[in-house]
Amino acid sequence: MPACRGRRSRVAEELADQPESQAEEFRFTDEQQQLRAAVRKFCAEHFDEQAVRALMESDPPFDPKLWSRLGAELGVLGLSVPESDGGAGGNLVDQAVAVEEFGAALACGPLFGTVYLAVPALVAASAGAAGDGLLADLVEGARTAALAVGERAGVFDPGAVTVTAEGDALTGTLPQVVDAGAADVLLVAATGSDGPGLYAVDTTADGVTRTPLQTLDLTRPQAAVELAGATATLIAGPDEAPRVIQHALHVGAALLAVEQVGAAQHLLDLAVDYAKSRLQFGRPIGSFQAVKHRLADMLVETEHARSTAYHAVWALTDGSDDPALATAIAQATASAALSRIAADTIQVLGGIGFTWEHQAHLYFKRATTDAALLGSAEDHRSRIAELVLDSATPDRVVRVAAG
């Protein structure tokens, strides 16, 4: 026992000696709390269950006027974009706060393609008239975008690029692109004579064919894209495209994890409220031990996912951790957590939870789809092993938090 107390004391001293800036990583500012309240209010007014069901079956599967308001009025499509580029001049934590609320509401719109991936790619690319103009339009909500690059578990793989570039003409097939059906612009990785580059393609241009796909989650549509000599504009050349694309994938993975946290929290609240009000044998079902344990496990899963997701966001913001490792941990944790919480919520709800009319099914399908985007939880756990265990040496032992 004394040895245990001594170890815990040393850990406590280590934590106490951490610099104030590191401690601040886990605190939201007053402005961020106000942002959360504003986005939550907007979602409550415009993305309730009835609105989401109507939007996911419409064409396009979102409201362009609402999307424009998110950019021009609420300013939440470019919170981490510098003011000089038309953004709000905040940081990625600000963007994550808004994304968590969108995830809780299952907000319909091309968030994944535009906010999670395309905007970070354009921010990371060198300045240029084409990229800067497109970035300003995306931030304002005037246009939408989707990103189509070769990636495996959130890691850019030039060998997986299926599009070729001959001058400014792109040719190839993109079998499955999230938000491509309603996107105004596609950011496409294409291999030219000098290597892979990132190009912008107007989806209304000649040589672009989009075919909507029937997918599980109607709130997050996907499409197959065929490019046949489509005219494109170079955004990032072979010298910087891999860096730009990888940055976008890291940011996308972190924001996707935060979105999953928002959905998990909503489901937890839904299950707890139901357990308090649903009576069985004259008692609320929440008073039964089996239900209590399930809800407690859901809470632990949610908080664990929240910690890893926001750590990844903060790590990308201030460079305090390896972005590849932080985002892999976040995705491995958040994807698995939301999948389990969605299934457990249906179990708590009982018979009504198995009906299509209940909102739990919308979240269950979002959880299943999100778990496959940018790599599965298993893919990311394998990636973590490669980054940590495979590179470990006797003189560089991996530090594991204790206490």
Beta strands, then each sheet from edge to edge (+ up, - down):
strand 1: 145-148
strand 2: 151-152
strand 3: 155-156
strand 4: 163-166
strand 5: 169-178
strand 6: 185-192
strand 7: 195-202
strand 8: 208-212
strand 9: 222-236
strand 10: 279-280
strand 11: 283-284
sheet 1: 1+ 6+ 7- 9+ 5- 4+
sheet 2: 1+ 6+ 7- 9+ 8-
sheet 3: 2+ 3-
sheet 4: 10+ 11-
end
